[in-house]
Structures are given as structure tokens and as C-alpha cells.
């Protein structure tokens, strides 16, 4: 495909070169035929000289020979260019026949048979382009596409994240269906071998399947290699299958105007006035100054620190001339689900995008646009995977000082992790939230309410957009797991607390801190002796 596109770009230049060559022939011919100046004029024989006639004939013959040589030389060059152009055209045609353009497949909709043949040729070409029959040269060890292995019951995977395990049963239906289909197809191929159909063959079943490996090249397809038991202990049957990916097809092309799309940020809160002050600094810069299409709803539980929180909100309102906020106070025990539910239902304006947020979240103006673009009433809800910050005192413990908050917001494995087990930060239209039934208000305290809402959306016909986003951060804070939590909630809280502290290697450095210090002391003593 790259070669074909390169040649298509080169073709106009080649045609231009031929045109320029023809122009040069004309120019040279004109220059050659133009009489020379007085200083360059050949010495002609005198008119009355006895050799005048012979001299003129010799000069004319010489010039005619020169012109003929010029013309022959340029004709050869033009012939060579035409031959090269013809060769390039044939090469392009052969490439088009071997690797049909996906656009051609789409253009043949009026001729189904031709479209089907073209598509089949394209899918077969995917096998040739993929790393199936032979290897390809790779620049580094990181460029290799690893295989994952599977059996009838389990999948063994490298990219586990935080919610998946190195060994697990396929949870997603599409993954289960994919592997079941591959095994069934392989069994069918073994039971219907090509060749002599009258010969007796062993009947294979799924129980004969030993193991398989598979990997996906995103632009070509998925390769499967399956191993089955053979006729004896040390004999095996191997089936290689390939699921080619089809050409990219345009589904939609539309303009999206978000100029008037308001976001209502709902924050449930109890105490934590200092964290709220930090949150409002972020809200003022990103929400008010940069975005400007935003409303803030604070649902406050209890009365402790309430006046301080209201003062922070009012000071921000005066300093930024911001009036789009609502403060709701509830005299009851803190419940995140209850606070978000009350805040969502309190809104009386037109349908609005709701962003359920916590006070320890940092967001950018770009994220607010992602929130708008990935929600659609009656169609889509947005569940971003945010980047959770590790404990800065551990990350930057070896530094002279801890960097500012903005400098800490770097997406690296040493600074944090994708919080793919969390479903609390979400964007959806208020109409979808109301129609789905809102939060389960029987859930008290920390955790559980967000997963319950997430499952409601999964069980509906709405599209759930789940993706990591670069503009949404969970800021580190010391987590307290209260005794009042249920056993399940307490377990979830402790798991979250453990994940928040540091990376695997950083925690290892803490565990082996004494051993490392002893080693350094020995090295110091050894250097003194020498």
C-alpha cells in the first residue's frame, strides 16, 4: 500500500519530466539553428573564390549532421523515459491487482460479484502481509507482538492491568465466542481433511484440544495456532488459522457543535475544606477561565467545616465573577451515592451533561470537551479511566523537595497507574441518569454505588464508552477505611489504599531499604580501605 501510494505521488513528477524533456529538444533545436554572432561566425569562403560552392556545401552538411545527432540523442532519451513510464504503470497495475484498494471494494457496490471477489482478494492479501509464513525484521525487542495462550477453560495473558489476572476464564463474551469459534473451526477442519474424502479418519472433538496461541496485528488480523492430540502419545495435529481484518469503512462524517453544551459538575462533600480549596483552584482555572460552559453543584453533608467550604465557594464566585453554582446542605451521614443523586435531581434547567466528580480529582479543559464528545442523550454514556497518582513523598523521596502539583501530573509508570477498577467519575446526560433509575440509595458510606450504576448502564441499550483519558487525575491522599464499612466495602477500601501508595519497584525499595543501606555502608568501608 505504501509503495503504491509512493508511486502515485511520483507519477505526476515523471510526466512533468517528459514534458520538460520535450521542451528542451525544441530549445536546443532553435539554438542550434540560430545563426551565430559575428565573433562566433565560421570563416566562410569568399564568394568569388573557386572553392566557394564546395565550402558552403561542406559547412551545411556539417551543421545538418550536428542537428541530426542532437535529434537522435534526444529521441533516445524520450524513448527511455516512455519505457520507464510504461514499466512503472505496469508495476502499479500489478500491485493494484495483488493488493486491491479498499476504496475499490466500496465503489463496486453496484456489482456485488466483483465487490465480493475484490474483497476476497484483499482478505487473502492480508495473510501475505501478516507475519504468518515468515518472520519480519524488527528494530527492537519491544516491537515484537507477543502471543497469548489458551486452553478450553483458561486464557493466559500478558497485559493484565489491575482488573484482570495472568490466568483467568474469559469474562468478555466476545473473547469467549472468538476462542470457541476458532476451536470449533479447527475441529471441523480436522474431521474434513482435504484430499480423499472416502478414506476413514479419526473423529476429533474439542476434548482433543491441547492448547493454542494467538496474537493480533491491529492492521492485518489475528493469527491462531492450535495443537490437538495425535494418534499416538508423541504425535500431534497442528492447525493454523488466520482471521483477516477487512478494509476500513467510513461509518459517519458529521459536524459536532458543543458551543452551548453545559456541564454540571456535581461534587458530594463532608468536611475536607482544605481539599475543597485545592479543587476550587483547579475548577477556577480549567472550568471557569478556560472552558466557561460549566455549572458546579456541591452537596454538603453535615455542618462541620460547612461555613469554611461556603466561604471558599463565595470567594471564588466574587473573584471570577462566577454565578453558576449551587450549594445543597444535607443534615445526614455522608453517602456519595445519595449526594450525587440529590445533585442530579436538583437541576431544573434543560437537559444537561452531568459530571460526577470527587474533591480529590484534577481535570483539564480538554477533558471537559471529551466529556461532551463522548456523551449523547439516549445513546452514549462516558466512563473515563483516570490516572491515579502515587504517594508523592515516596515518588520524590530522594529529591530535595516535592515538585508543584502541576509538575506531578505526568503519566508514567513511576508516578501512578490507570485506575481501571474505578467507576466513580462518569459523564452522562441527566435524562439518561433519571431514566436508568439513578443510584441505589440503600448503599451507605464509601464504595459500591458507582459499580451498581455502571452495571445498570451495561444492562441497558446505551453505549458505554470506557477509555483511559489523559486529562483526568486522582490526586493522592491518605485513605482511611472506617470500621463502619461492611466487610466487602472494607476490603475494597483496603485494596484501593494499597494500590495508591507506590509502584511495585518502589514498594520493593522500601521493603529492602535496610538491605540497601547495609550494602552502601559496606561499599563505603571497602573504598576507604583501598
Rosetta blueprint (number, residue, H / E / L):
1 X L
2 X H
3 X H
4 X H
5 X H
6 X H
7 X H
8 X H
9 X H
10 X H
11 X H
12 X H
13 X H
14 X H
15 X H
16 X H
17 X H
18 X H
19 X H
20 X H
21 X H
22 X H
23 X H
24 X H
25 X H
26 X H
27 X H
28 X H
29 X H
30 X H
31 X H
32 X H
33 X H
34 X L
35 X L
36 X L
37 X L
38 X L
39 X L
40 X L
41 X L
42 X L
43 X L
44 X L
45 X L
46 X L
47 X L
48 X L
49 X L
50 X L
51 X L
52 X H
53 X H
54 X H
55 X H
56 X H
57 X H
58 X H
59 X H
60 X H
61 X H
62 X H
63 X H
64 X H
65 X H
66 X H
67 X H
68 X H
69 X H
70 X H
71 X H
72 X H
73 X H
74 X H
75 X H
76 X H
77 X H
78 X H
79 X H
80 X H
81 X H
82 X H
83 X H
84 X H
85 X H
86 X H
87 X H
88 X H
89 X H
90 X H
91 X H
92 X H
93 X H
94 X H
95 X H
96 X H
97 X H
98 X H
99 X L
100 X L
101 X L
102 X H
103 X H
104 X H
105 X H
106 X H
107 X H
108 X H
109 X H
110 X H
111 X L
112 X H
113 X H
114 X H
115 X H
116 X H
117 X H
118 X H
119 X H
120 X H
121 X H
122 X H
123 X H
124 X H
125 X H
126 X H
127 X H
128 X H
129 X H
130 X L
131 X L
132 X L
133 X L
134 X L
135 X L
136 X L
137 X L
138 X L
139 X L
140 X L
141 X H
142 X H
143 X H
144 X L
145 X L
146 X L
147 X L
148 X E
149 X E
150 X E
151 X L
152 X L
153 X L
154 X L
155 X E
156 X E
157 X L
158 X L
159 X L
160 X L
161 X L
162 X L
163 X L
164 X L
165 X L
166 X L
167 X E
168 X E
169 X L
170 X L
171 X L
172 X L
173 X H
174 X H
175 X H
176 X H
177 X H
178 X H
179 X H
180 X H
181 X H
182 X H
183 X H
184 X H
185 X H
186 X H
187 X H
188 X H
189 X H
190 X H
191 X H
192 X L
193 X L
194 X L
195 X L
196 X L
197 X L
198 X L
199 X L
200 X L
201 X L
202 X L
203 X L
204 X L
205 X L
206 X H
207 X H
208 X H
209 X E
210 X E
211 X E
212 X E
213 X E
214 X E
215 X E
216 X E
217 X E
218 X L
219 X L
220 X L
221 X E
222 X E
223 X E
224 X E
225 X E
226 X E
227 X E
228 X E
229 X E
230 X L
231 X L
232 X L
233 X L
234 X L
235 X L
236 X E
237 X E
238 X E
239 X E
240 X E
241 X E
242 X E
243 X E
244 X E
245 X L
246 X L
247 X L
248 X L
249 X L
250 X L
251 X L
252 X L
253 X L
254 X L
255 X L
256 X L
257 X L
258 X L
259 X L
260 X L
261 X L
262 X L
263 X E
264 X E
265 X E
266 X E
267 X E
268 X E
269 X E
270 X L
271 X L
272 X L
273 X H
274 X H
275 X H
276 X H
277 X H
278 X H
279 X H
280 X H
281 X H
282 X H
283 X H
284 X H
285 X H
286 X H
287 X H
288 X H
289 X H
290 X H
291 X H
292 X L
293 X L
294 X E
295 X E
296 X E
297 X E
298 X E
299 X E
300 X E
301 X E
302 X L
303 X L
304 X L
305 X L
306 X H
307 X H
308 X H
309 X H
310 X H
311 X H
312 X H
313 X H
314 X H
315 X H
316 X H
317 X H
318 X H
319 X H
320 X H
321 X L
322 X L
323 X L
324 X L
325 X E
326 X E
327 X E
328 X E
329 X E
330 X E
331 X L
332 X L
333 X L
334 X L
335 X E
336 X H
337 X H
338 X H
339 X H
340 X H
341 X H
342 X H
343 X H
344 X H
345 X H
346 X H
347 X L
348 X L
349 X L
350 X L
351 X L
352 X L
353 X E
354 X E
355 X E
356 X E
357 X E
358 X L
359 X L
360 X L
361 X E
362 X E
363 X E
364 X L
365 X H
366 X H
367 X H
368 X H
369 X H
370 X H
371 X H
372 X H
373 X H
374 X L
375 X L
376 X E
377 X L
378 X L
379 X L
380 X E
381 X E
382 X E
383 X E
384 X E
385 X E
386 X E
387 X E
388 X E
389 X E
390 X L
391 X L
392 X H
393 X H
394 X H
395 X H
396 X L
397 X L
398 X L
399 X L
400 X L
401 X L
402 X L
403 X L
404 X L
405 X H
406 X H
407 X H
408 X H
409 X L
410 X L
411 X L
412 X L
413 X L
414 X L
415 X L
416 X E
417 X E
418 X E
419 X L
420 X L
421 X L
422 X L
423 X L
424 X L
425 X L
426 X E
427 X E
428 X E
429 X E
430 X H
431 X H
432 X H
433 X H
434 X H
435 X H
436 X H
437 X L
438 X L
439 X L
440 X L
441 X L
442 X L
443 X L
444 X L
445 X E
446 X L
447 X L
448 X L
449 X H
450 X H
451 X H
452 X H
453 X H
454 X H
455 X H
456 X H
457 X H
458 X H
459 X L
460 X L
461 X L
462 X L
463 X E
464 X E
465 X E
466 X E
467 X E
468 X E
469 X E
470 X E
471 X E
472 X E
473 X E
474 X E
475 X L
476 X L
477 X L
478 X L
479 X L
480 X L
481 X L
482 X L
483 X L
484 X L
485 X L
486 X L
487 X H
488 X H
489 X H
490 X H
491 X H
492 X H
493 X H
494 X H
495 X H
496 X H
497 X H
498 X H
499 X H
500 X H
501 X H
502 X L
503 X L
504 X H
505 X H
506 X H
507 X H
508 X H
509 X H
510 X H
511 X H
512 X L
513 X H
514 X H
515 X H
516 X H
517 X H
518 X H
519 X H
520 X H
521 X H
522 X H
523 X H
524 X H
525 X H
526 X H
527 X H
528 X H
529 X H
530 X L
